[in-house]
């Protein structure tokens, strides 16, 4: 038995499903999850000594790759000065200023400890500002595990085939309205019927938690116009896309300004961090300046702030985003070429260094179409790729990531291995 298998057996006795986040259990792709011993650059090494090229990147935050020297130095330096104060520090002001510089729509910001906290708080602010209760979200979009969001959610809920919202009171679930992503007429219909009840529209600008799904041209501009017309708050959940798809996130790439934005992942450089921010009039409603209460003992802790600052500063190097986008585009194109060679219907895409491929003719524009892809083939492909040293997200309903640590040679190697893996998966 491998060391990973031994650890997984031990973990199942003390952790639900043997993991601390559901998708890690590999149930959607089969096999036993590997346990990581160490990581550096673009690679993970497991406890059995096998090394993998990593396209999960801790589910997005490691845009520089693992253990980047600049981030490591920043963490060490901060930790030497103490890693939790329960009081303000200079780094949180510096990171807030840097985020505002990169995302001008975020006039004020509040740091929290996770993306889920950020989305929960942003919705609370929107409800307080509008004095309304209904949330409009999109099928397959995942905004964390708060009760109101676990209605037709993507990510692990889709991967494991779980019911929409077990454990969520029906009365609370009824306050969440869902429509298909990219379906402008459906959104217009909901606003026509319930516009006076809708506090907020929350959306992943590029869906990454149902696999990678891009928006149709003009879709987010239509959301902006509808929110303006009906007095609702538009929230961009950029926990995944923020500083991934462009220097200023999806808002910059799409040219649409949200009222509130939620962030995470990269702004902590891989440490547990989230944030929400936006229009100053909305953010001034947050305690202690206003009546909307939200707090966190570890929020703005100096180590996480230092890691986030170091990460964002590295992404400001000339050509950083151009290089990432070029390598990501080449990876997606290479997978598409392999699919055609093996006679496999496939639909892929990317924005910046966020990417994904569905085994279906496509195009995939919503969650229903994503669920129509060949998840069995994906599972076989995943196992074959892993055996060849390439770690993809263990779900057909998760996006992938490329880091600046991935070289052109890494991309070449990956394309060749994924081509061979697809041939093997199709033959089975």
C-alpha positions in Angstrom: 0.0 0.0 0.0 1.3 3.5 -0.9 1.9 6.1 1.8 -0.9 8.2 0.4 -3.3 5.3 0.7 -2.3 4.7 4.3 -2.8 8.3 5.1 -6.2 8.3 3.4 -7.3 5.4 5.5 -6.2 7.2 8.7 -7.9 10.4 7.5 -11.3 8.7 6.9 -11.4 7.7 10.6 -11.1 11.3 11.7 -12.1 13.6 8.8 -15.5 13.4 7.0 -14.7 11.6 3.8 -11.0 11.7 4.7 -10.7 15.3 3.5 -11.2 18.9 4.6 -12.8 20.0 1.3 -15.0 17.6 -0.6 -13.5 17.7 -4.1 -10.1 16.6 -2.7 -11.5 13.1 -2.1 -11.3 12.2 -5.9 -14.8 10.7 -5.8 -15.6 12.2 -9.2 -12.5 10.8 -10.9 -11.9 7.6 -8.9 -8.8 6.4 -7.2 -7.1 7.5 -4.0 -6.1 11.1 -3.5 -2.4 11.7 -3.2 -1.1 13.5 -0.1 1.4 16.3 -0.7 4.8 16.3 1.0 6.2 19.5 -0.5 5.8 21.9 -3.4 7.9 24.3 -5.4 7.5 26.2 -8.6 5.0 24.5 -10.9 5.3 21.1 -9.1 3.8 19.1 -6.3 5.6 16.1 -4.8 3.6 13.5 -2.9 4.5 11.5 0.2 5.5 8.6 -2.0 8.0 10.7 -3.9 6.1 11.2 -7.1 6.2 14.7 -8.7 3.3 16.3 -10.7 3.0 19.4 -12.8 0.2 21.2 -11.0 -2.7 22.9 -12.8 -4.8 23.3 -9.7 -2.5 25.8 -8.0 -4.3 25.5 -4.7 -7.5 26.3 -6.6 -6.2 29.6 -8.0 -4.2 31.7 -5.5 -0.7 30.5 -6.6 -0.4 32.6 -9.7 3.4 32.7 -9.0 3.6 28.9 -8.4 4.5 27.2 -5.1 6.9 28.7 -2.6 7.8 31.7 -4.7 11.0 33.2 -3.2 9.5 36.8 -2.9 6.4 35.5 -1.2 8.4 33.2 1.0 10.6 36.0 2.1 7.6 38.2 2.9 6.0 35.5 5.0 9.2 34.8 6.9 9.7 38.5 7.6 6.2 39.0 8.7 6.1 35.9 10.9 9.3 37.0 12.6 7.5 40.1 13.7 4.5 38.2 15.0 1.8 36.4 13.1 -1.4 37.7 14.7 -2.0 41.0 16.5 -5.7 41.4 16.9 -5.0 45.0 16.1 -4.3 47.0 12.9 -1.1 46.8 11.0 0.5 48.8 8.2 0.4 46.0 5.7 -3.4 45.9 5.6 -3.5 49.5 4.6 -0.9 49.0 1.9 -2.7 46.0 0.5 -6.0 47.9 0.5 -4.4 50.7 -1.4 -2.9 48.4 -3.9 -6.2 46.6 -4.5 -8.0 49.9 -5.0 -5.3 51.0 -7.5 -5.8 47.9 -9.5 -9.6 47.8 -9.2 -10.9 51.4 -9.1 -14.5 50.3 -8.5 -13.3 49.2 -5.0 -13.3 52.5 -3.3 -13.2 50.9 0.2 -12.4 47.4 1.2 -12.8 45.1 4.2 -10.5 42.0 4.6 -11.9 38.7 5.9 -10.5 35.2 6.1 -12.2 33.4 3.2 -14.2 33.9 0.0 -17.3 32.5 1.7 -17.0 35.2 4.4 -16.6 37.8 1.7 -19.7 36.9 -0.3 -21.8 36.5 2.9 -20.9 40.0 4.0 -21.3 41.5 0.6 -24.9 40.2 0.3 -25.6 41.4 3.9 -24.5 44.9 2.8 -26.6 44.8 -0.3 -29.7 43.7 1.6 -29.2 46.5 4.1 -28.7 49.1 1.4 -31.8 48.1 -0.5 -33.9 46.9 2.4 -34.8 43.9 0.2 -34.2 40.2 0.8 -34.1 38.3 -2.5 -30.8 37.2 -4.1 -30.5 36.5 -7.8 -27.7 34.0 -8.7 -26.8 31.8 -11.6 -27.0 28.1 -11.9 -23.6 26.5 -11.4 -22.1 29.6 -9.9 -20.5 28.8 -6.5 -20.2 31.6 -4.0 -19.1 29.7 -1.0 -20.9 27.4 1.4 -23.2 29.9 3.1 -26.8 28.8 3.3 -28.2 31.3 0.7 -25.7 30.2 -1.9 -26.2 26.4 -1.8 -29.0 26.6 -4.3 -28.1 25.2 -7.7 -24.5 25.7 -6.8 -21.5 24.4 -8.8 -18.1 23.3 -7.5 -18.2 20.3 -5.1 -22.0 20.2 -4.9 -22.1 19.5 -8.7 -19.1 17.2 -8.5 -20.6 15.0 -5.8 -24.2 15.1 -7.2 -25.5 16.4 -3.9 -29.0 17.9 -3.4 -29.3 21.6 -3.9 -29.4 22.8 -0.3 -29.6 20.1 2.4 -29.7 21.6 5.9 -30.8 24.9 4.5 -34.3 26.0 5.8 -36.8 26.2 2.9 -37.8 29.7 3.9 -34.2 30.9 3.4 -33.7 29.0 0.2 -36.8 30.7 -1.2 -35.0 34.0 -1.0 -32.5 32.8 -3.6 -33.7 32.9 -7.2 -31.6 31.2 -9.8 -31.5 31.5 -13.6 -29.1 30.0 -16.3 -25.8 31.9 -16.8 -25.7 33.8 -20.1 -29.6 33.8 -20.3 -30.4 37.5 -20.5 -34.1 37.0 -21.2 -34.5 34.9 -18.1 -32.9 37.6 -16.0 -35.1 40.3 -17.5 -38.2 38.1 -16.8 -37.2 37.7 -13.1 -36.7 41.5 -12.8 -40.0 42.2 -14.5 -41.8 40.0 -12.0 -39.8 40.5 -8.8 -37.7 43.6 -9.4 -38.9 45.3 -6.2 -37.8 42.3 -4.1 -34.3 41.8 -5.5 -31.6 43.2 -3.3 -28.6 41.9 -5.4 -27.4 40.0 -8.4 -24.3 38.0 -7.6 -22.3 36.5 -10.4 -19.0 34.9 -11.2 -18.0 37.1 -14.2 -16.3 34.1 -15.8 -17.7 30.9 -14.3 -15.0 28.8 -12.8 -16.9 26.5 -10.4 -18.8 24.6 -13.0 -15.8 24.3 -15.3 -14.7 27.3 -17.3 -17.7 29.1 -18.9 -17.2 32.6 -20.5 -19.9 35.2 -20.6 -21.7 36.1 -23.9 -20.8 39.5 -25.2 -22.9 42.2 -23.5 -24.3 39.8 -20.8 -22.7 41.7 -17.8 -23.5 45.1 -19.3 -27.1 43.9 -19.4 -26.9 42.9 -15.7 -25.5 46.3 -14.9 -28.4 48.1 -16.7 -31.0 45.9 -15.0 -29.6 46.6 -11.6 -29.5 50.3 -12.2 -33.1 50.3 -13.5 -34.5 48.4 -10.6 -32.2 49.7 -7.7 -30.4 46.4 -7.1 -26.8 46.0 -6.1 -24.5 44.2 -8.6 -21.9 42.0 -7.0 -19.0 40.5 -9.0 -17.7 37.5 -7.2 -14.0 37.7 -8.3 -12.7 35.4 -5.7 -11.5 33.2 -8.6 -11.1 35.8 -11.4 -9.6 38.7 -9.4 -6.1 39.4 -10.7 -6.3 36.1 -12.7 -8.0 37.1 -15.9 -6.5 40.6 -16.1 -4.4 43.0 -13.9 -7.7 44.5 -12.7 -9.7 41.3 -12.8 -12.8 40.6 -14.7 -14.2 44.1 -14.3 -11.3 45.4 -16.3 -11.5 42.6 -18.9 -15.2 43.1 -19.4 -15.4 46.9 -19.0 -18.2 46.6 -16.5 -18.2 48.2 -13.1 -19.8 46.3 -10.1 -21.2 48.0 -7.0 -19.5 45.4 -4.8 -16.7 43.0 -5.5 -15.6 39.9 -3.5 -12.0 38.8 -3.6 -9.8 36.0 -2.3 -7.2 33.6 -3.6 -4.4 35.7 -4.9 -4.7 38.6 -2.5 -3.5 36.3 0.2 -0.8 34.7 -1.9 -2.1 31.2 -0.9 -2.8 32.1 2.7 -6.4 32.2 4.0 -7.7 35.6 2.9 -10.8 37.1 1.4 -12.2 40.6 1.0 -15.2 42.5 -0.1 -15.3 46.1 -1.3 -16.9 48.6 -3.6 -18.7 51.9 -3.6 -17.7 54.0 -0.6 -21.4 54.7 0.3 -22.1 51.0 0.5 -18.9 50.1 2.4 -19.5 52.9 4.9 -22.6 51.0 6.1 -20.2 48.4 7.6 -19.4 48.6 11.3 -18.0 50.5 13.0 -18.8 53.2 10.6 -22.3 51.9 9.9 -24.9 49.5 11.3 -24.0 46.4 9.2 -22.1 44.1 11.6 -19.2 41.9 10.4 -16.1 41.1 12.3 -13.1 38.7 12.2 -10.3 38.1 14.8 -7.8 37.0 12.2 -8.9 39.4 9.4 -6.0 41.5 8.1 -3.4 39.4 9.9 0.1 40.6 9.1 1.4 37.3 7.5 -1.5 37.0 5.0 -1.3 40.7 4.2 2.5 40.4 3.5 1.9 37.3 1.3 -0.8 39.1 -0.7 1.3 42.3 -1.1 4.3 40.3 -2.4 2.2 38.3 -4.8 0.5 41.3 -6.3 3.7 43.2 -6.6 5.3 40.3 -8.6 2.4 40.4 -11.0 3.2 44.0 -11.9 6.4 43.0 -13.7 6.3 44.0 -17.4 4.8 41.3 -19.6 3.6 39.2 -16.7 0.0 38.8 -17.8 0.8 38.6 -21.5 3.1 35.6 -20.9 0.5 33.9 -18.7 -2.2 34.3 -21.3 0.0 33.1 -24.1 1.0 29.9 -22.3 -2.6 29.3 -21.2 -3.9 29.7 -24.7 -1.3 27.3 -26.0 -2.3 24.7 -23.4 -6.0 24.9 -24.3 -5.2 24.8 -28.0 -3.0 21.8 -27.6 -5.7 19.9 -25.7 -8.2 20.8 -28.5 -5.8 19.5 -31.1 -5.4 16.2 -29.1 -9.2 15.9 -28.9 -9.6 16.2 -32.6 -6.8 13.7 -33.2 -8.6 11.2 -31.1 -12.1 12.0 -32.4 -13.3 13.3 -29.1 -15.8 16.2 -29.0 -14.3 19.0 -26.9 -15.0 22.6 -26.1 -12.3 24.6 -24.3 -11.6 28.2 -23.5 -9.6 30.5 -21.2 -9.4 34.1 -19.9 -6.0 35.1 -18.7 -4.6 32.1 -16.8 -8.1 30.6 -16.0 -9.0 27.8 -18.3 -11.1 24.7 -18.8 -12.2 22.0 -21.3 -15.4 20.0 -21.5 -15.8 16.8 -23.4 -18.7 17.9 -25.5 -19.1 19.5 -28.9 -20.1 22.8 -27.2 -20.0 25.6 -27.0 -20.8 25.4 -23.3 -22.6 28.6 -22.2 -24.4 27.4 -19.0 -24.4 24.8 -16.3 -27.0 22.6 -18.0 -24.8 22.3 -21.1 -21.7 21.6 -18.8 -23.6 18.7 -17.2 -24.1 17.2 -20.6 -20.4 16.7 -21.1 -18.8 13.3 -20.9 -17.8 13.2 -17.2 -16.9 9.5 -17.5 -14.3 10.2 -20.1 -13.0 13.1 -18.0 -12.5 10.8 -15.0 -10.5 8.3 -17.1 -8.5 11.1 -18.6 -7.8 12.6 -15.2 -6.5 9.2 -13.9 -4.3 8.7 -17.0 -2.9 12.2 -16.8 -2.1 11.8 -13.1 -0.2 8.6 -13.9 1.8 10.6 -16.4 2.7 13.3 -13.9 0.0 16.0 -14.7 -2.4 17.0 -11.9 -5.7 18.4 -13.2 -8.6 19.5 -11.0 -10.3 16.2 -9.9 -13.7 17.2 -11.3 -15.1 18.0 -14.7 -16.8 21.0 -13.1 -13.7 22.9 -12.0 -11.5 25.3 -13.9 -7.8 24.9 -14.2 -5.0 27.4 -13.6 -1.6 28.2 -15.1 1.1 30.0 -13.0 4.1 32.0 -14.0 6.2 29.1 -12.8 4.9 27.0 -15.7 7.5 27.3 -18.5 7.0 26.8 -22.2 8.7 23.4 -21.8 6.2 22.5 -19.1 3.4 23.4 -21.4 4.9 21.2 -24.2 5.3 18.3 -21.8 1.8 18.7 -20.5 0.2 18.8 -24.0 2.1 15.6 -25.0 1.1 13.8 -21.8 -2.5 14.9 -22.0 -2.7 13.8 -25.6 -1.4 10.3 -24.7 -3.8 10.2 -21.7 -6.8 11.1 -23.8 -5.9 8.3 -26.2 -5.8 5.9 -23.3 -9.0 7.2 -21.8 -10.9 6.9 -25.1 -9.7 3.4 -25.7 -11.1 2.1 -22.4 
